[in-house]
Amino acid sequence: MLISNRSKTAFITGAAKRVGKTIALHLAAQGWNVGIHYNSSATEAQLLREELKSSFPLQQFEIFKANLNNANEVENLIPQVVQVMQNIDLLINNASLFDRGNLLQTDTNFLDRQMNVNFRAPFMLIRDFAHRVKKGLIVNFVDTRIVNNKSNFAAYSLSKKALWELTKMAALELGPAIRVNAIAPGLTLAPEGKGDDYLWKLADNIAMKRPGGLHPILKSLDYILDNEYLTGQLLFCDGGENLGLTN
Ligand SMILES: NC(=O)c1ccc[n+]([C@@H]2O[C@H](COP(=O)([O-])OP(=O)(O)OC[C@H]3O[C@@H](n4cnc5c(N)ncnc54)[C@H](OP(=O)(O)O)[C@@H]3O)[C@@H](O)[C@H]2O)c1
């Protein structure tokens, strides 16, 4: 139980559903106030806020809408969160666009969208967070794909590779006041519209032979929160997928 986190505030992008929602629930159970960012999932964000408020009535939960493809909306986010929640101690860059396309299939708008949401927005949020907080922690969600050069999700993979490079650069510039680390999930949740069999089939080719689900991500997040000497590091939550495929 992380008592020291009581009354601290986390801001999570893309928190209305899936991994972001799970993290919001997990942090709230440890005493955190949570700023829930969403773009299109307004109903889910509202429902999550209500669920959190009824489970943890003494903590603060607020929702913030922004399209991370729009620089003006991104620029307004951290000031809005600070105004409503007074402070932010933890920024989690979780929101992401995951669109399939190799180099030849990636037109300029496609490339811009992927880079804007997955790299430019985290860059701006990290910068704006660092301008406002005296002490804090940033966790960026990348992907185990950053270790390979497969081009089936070319723009997505490149945006996540860039976010990992940014994680290290930011850790160096912003320490010791702000620690910056990354988590690289592997087979966690199937993309929306696909069943669990999709992940189990892919898992046949990785060392651990099964999808990881959400637990390894929460364990890694807790480790980052607890280890106050950890910065500029990447924790793979991928059952060994980063080592290569078994066949
Ligand atoms: N799921 C996996 O197995 C897996 C594997 C490897 C890496 N990851 C990484 O782990 C993180 C969480 O994964 P996930 O599967 O939970 O993510 P996800 O469901 O694909 O996306 C999370 C949220 O990102 C938000 N988002 C997308 N475009 C946006 C935009 N233009 N503006 C603002 N928000 C936008 C969406 O919010 P709204 O719904 O409100 O629009 C969405 O709910 C991501 O960074 C992902 O790359 C996940």
Ligand as a Chemical Component Dictionary entry (heavy atoms), coordinates in Angstrom:
data_LIG
# 
_chem_comp.id                   LIG 
_chem_comp.type                 NON-POLYMER 
_chem_comp.pdbx_formal_charge   0 
_chem_comp.three_letter_code    LIG 
# 
loop_
_chem_comp_atom.comp_id 
_chem_comp_atom.atom_id 
_chem_comp_atom.alt_atom_id 
_chem_comp_atom.type_symbol 
_chem_comp_atom.charge 
_chem_comp_atom.model_Cartn_x 
_chem_comp_atom.model_Cartn_y 
_chem_comp_atom.model_Cartn_z 
_chem_comp_atom.pdbx_ordinal 
LIG N1  N1  N 0  -3.372  -3.013 -25.873 1  
LIG C1  C1  C 0  -2.210  -3.582 -26.105 2  
LIG O1  O1  O 0  -2.102  -4.830 -26.209 3  
LIG C2  C2  C 0  -0.962  -2.736 -26.241 4  
LIG C3  C3  C 0  0.202   -3.308 -26.767 5  
LIG C4  C4  C 0  1.329   -2.526 -26.903 6  
LIG C5  C5  C 0  1.319   -1.203 -26.514 7  
LIG N2  N2  N 1  0.171   -0.655 -26.008 8  
LIG C6  C6  C 0  0.192   0.762  -25.619 9  
LIG O2  O2  O 0  -0.413  0.898  -24.336 10 
LIG C7  C7  C 0  -1.233  2.075  -24.307 11 
LIG C8  C8  C 0  -2.668  1.715  -23.939 12 
LIG O3  O3  O 0  -3.157  0.728  -24.840 13 
LIG P1  P1  P 0  -4.721  0.609  -25.187 14 
LIG O4  O4  O 0  -4.850  -0.586 -26.038 15 
LIG O5  O5  O -1 -5.515  0.750  -23.946 16 
LIG O6  O6  O 0  -4.903  1.925  -26.083 17 
LIG P2  P2  P 0  -6.118  2.260  -27.078 18 
LIG O7  O7  O 0  -7.358  1.642  -26.543 19 
LIG O8  O8  O 0  -5.726  1.928  -28.480 20 
LIG O9  O9  O 0  -6.175  3.849  -26.988 21 
LIG C9  C9  C 0  -6.327  4.510  -25.737 22 
LIG C10 C10 C 0  -7.052  5.797  -25.918 23 
LIG O10 O10 O 0  -6.314  6.684  -26.755 24 
LIG C11 C11 C 0  -7.194  7.731  -27.054 25 
LIG N3  N3  N 0  -6.918  8.435  -28.312 26 
LIG C12 C12 C 0  -6.790  7.925  -29.561 27 
LIG N4  N4  N 0  -6.709  8.951  -30.463 28 
LIG C13 C13 C 0  -6.801  10.101 -29.743 29 
LIG C14 C14 C 0  -6.807  11.478 -30.084 30 
LIG N5  N5  N 0  -6.733  11.906 -31.368 31 
LIG N6  N6  N 0  -6.922  12.384 -29.101 32 
LIG C15 C15 C 0  -7.023  11.984 -27.817 33 
LIG N7  N7  N 0  -7.040  10.717 -27.421 34 
LIG C16 C16 C 0  -6.932  9.777  -28.375 35 
LIG C17 C17 C 0  -8.607  7.123  -27.159 36 
LIG O11 O11 O 0  -9.453  7.923  -26.332 37 
LIG P3  P3  P 0  -11.053 8.068  -26.676 38 
LIG O12 O12 O 0  -11.572 6.651  -26.633 39 
LIG O13 O13 O 0  -11.584 8.940  -25.601 40 
LIG O14 O14 O 0  -11.139 8.694  -28.031 41 
LIG C18 C18 C 0  -8.405  5.702  -26.619 42 
LIG O15 O15 O 0  -9.420  5.272  -25.749 43 
LIG C19 C19 C 0  -1.112  2.719  -25.687 44 
LIG O16 O16 O 0  -0.140  3.740  -25.638 45 
LIG C20 C20 C 0  -0.651  1.593  -26.589 46 
LIG O17 O17 O 0  0.125   2.043  -27.682 47 
LIG C21 C21 C 0  -0.968  -1.393 -25.855 48 
# 
loop_
_chem_comp_bond.comp_id 
_chem_comp_bond.atom_id_1 
_chem_comp_bond.atom_id_2 
_chem_comp_bond.value_order 
_chem_comp_bond.pdbx_ordinal 
LIG N1  C1  SING 1  
LIG C1  O1  DOUB 2  
LIG C1  C2  SING 3  
LIG C2  C3  SING 4  
LIG C2  C21 DOUB 5  
LIG C3  C4  DOUB 6  
LIG C4  C5  SING 7  
LIG C5  N2  DOUB 8  
LIG N2  C6  SING 9  
LIG N2  C21 SING 10 
LIG C6  O2  SING 11 
LIG C6  C20 SING 12 
LIG O2  C7  SING 13 
LIG C7  C8  SING 14 
LIG C7  C19 SING 15 
LIG C8  O3  SING 16 
LIG O3  P1  SING 17 
LIG P1  O4  DOUB 18 
LIG P1  O5  SING 19 
LIG P1  O6  SING 20 
LIG O6  P2  SING 21 
LIG P2  O7  DOUB 22 
LIG P2  O8  SING 23 
LIG P2  O9  SING 24 
LIG O9  C9  SING 25 
LIG C9  C10 SING 26 
LIG C10 O10 SING 27 
LIG C10 C18 SING 28 
LIG O10 C11 SING 29 
LIG C11 N3  SING 30 
LIG C11 C17 SING 31 
LIG N3  C12 SING 32 
LIG N3  C16 SING 33 
LIG C12 N4  DOUB 34 
LIG N4  C13 SING 35 
LIG C13 C14 SING 36 
LIG C13 C16 DOUB 37 
LIG C14 N5  SING 38 
LIG C14 N6  DOUB 39 
LIG N6  C15 SING 40 
LIG C15 N7  DOUB 41 
LIG N7  C16 SING 42 
LIG C17 O11 SING 43 
LIG C17 C18 SING 44 
LIG O11 P3  SING 45 
LIG P3  O12 DOUB 46 
LIG P3  O13 SING 47 
LIG P3  O14 SING 48 
LIG C18 O15 SING 49 
LIG C19 O16 SING 50 
LIG C19 C20 SING 51 
LIG C20 O17 SING 52 
# 
